[in-house]
Amino acid sequence: MTTGRLNGKVALVSGAGRGIGRAIALKLACEGARVVVNDMDEAPAAETIEAINAVGGRAVPCVGSVTDPEFGERFVRVALEAYGGLDIIVNNAGFTWDSVIQKMTDEQFDAILDVHVKAPFRILRAAAEPIRRFAKAEAEAGQEVFRKVVNISSVSGLGGNPGQVNYAAAKAAVVGMTKTLAKEWGRYRVNVNCVAFGFIQTRMTQALSADNAPVSVAGREIRYGVQPAMLEALERQQIPLGRLGTAEEAADGVYLFCGPESNYISGQVVTVGGGITF
Ligand SMILES: NC(=O)c1ccc[n+]([C@@H]2O[C@H](COP(=O)([O-])OP(=O)(O)OC[C@H]3O[C@@H](n4cnc5c(N)ncnc54)[C@H](O)[C@@H]3O)[C@@H](O)[C@H]2O)c1
């Protein structure tokens, strides 16, 4: 059952095959948006679309890596060709590849900057011209139509996190990009905001154990997870609400910036982290 609160809107969600991105795509679709579902892995993207169809929503896939230099143009083109619009962009795709600085390679550093910073930059650059065109036509017709960009950051980018010099630098850059675009795109009535997640239950934050198989991300085998003792300490001491968040709770935080209630909020960073503050 869709609620219809985002009826008529077209949403692009990157990294929507799993975890938080999947929950965001499903949430936006449940509220009535038609969704362009991206993931670099085809089967999870197809599964998200099935889940959207099952609740009566509408979605099309755009499979591929956001780091492909042509991807931004393709993502925007799919939205325009499939649904004739472009109202909400959620830059969510990403992964972590941790090491302490003395062990971190240039490849590791560049890969994380590419996926979290350069890819959203290219997607937003590709969206600029159609957004300008839509906004001009709407202004000429005397309408004020708000569009939404939500960039995903992390508490790692706001407060730092040992082992994540690449990821923390990338997620801090997302904040600068958000604030700059809020200033550039106010004239087009685009609200550009940033949601920084705390610790959300996905494969990224699973308890590390000897049985965890490495995850294959873009042809690299990466060991995801957090030491169980660290998870326990986080829940006991650092997260005021006392537990990790669910992907659905994370998606709800993004949704706050996708509807009309946020029309006069732009350039902001909100932490969705169970009470973690900076
Ligand atoms: N889980 C957390 O606690 C947490 C905390 C802070 C921020 N985040 C951020 O939230 C976002 C989602 O993370 P998650 O926990 O849901 O991770 P996840 O691994 O569960 O899901 C990420 C999805 O993105 C896809 N993806 C990765 N690289 C891609 C690429 N180059 N092109 C297209 N798709 C790609 C993956 O295939 C996967 O389906 C990421 O930006 C992450 O950095 C997560």
The ligand as an ORCA input file, in Angstrom:
! r2SCAN-3c Opt
* xyz 0 1
  N      25.801      0.939      8.094
  C      26.261      1.967      8.785
  O      26.394      1.904     10.025
  C      26.624      3.264      8.103
  C      27.088      4.313      8.898
  C      27.394      5.536      8.316
  C      27.250      5.692      6.948
  N      26.839      4.644      6.179
  C      26.714      4.889      4.747
  O      25.438      4.487      4.304
  C      25.515      4.075      2.936
  C      24.908      2.688      2.783
  O      25.654      1.749      3.550
  P      25.073      0.324      4.032
  O      25.458      0.162      5.428
  O      23.648      0.214      3.620
  O      25.998     -0.648      3.158
  P      25.649     -2.019      2.383
  O      26.944     -2.601      2.035
  O      24.648     -2.807      3.145
  O      24.912     -1.485      1.060
  C      25.583     -0.652      0.155
  C      25.100     -0.964     -1.262
  O      25.824     -0.079     -2.140
  C      26.270     -0.811     -3.251
  N      27.463     -0.184     -3.802
  C      28.702     -0.103     -3.233
  N      29.543      0.487     -4.072
  C      28.825      0.798     -5.196
  C      29.132      1.401     -6.422
  N      30.388      1.786     -6.717
  N      28.156      1.580     -7.349
  C      26.891      1.171     -7.101
  N      26.547      0.546     -5.954
  C      27.502      0.375     -5.027
  C      26.567     -2.208     -2.732
  O      26.544     -3.177     -3.777
  C      25.450     -2.403     -1.699
  O      24.321     -3.031     -2.276
  C      26.992      4.163      2.554
  O      27.252      5.404      1.930
  C      27.687      4.098      3.888
  O      28.963      4.666      3.846
  C      26.516      3.442      6.732
*
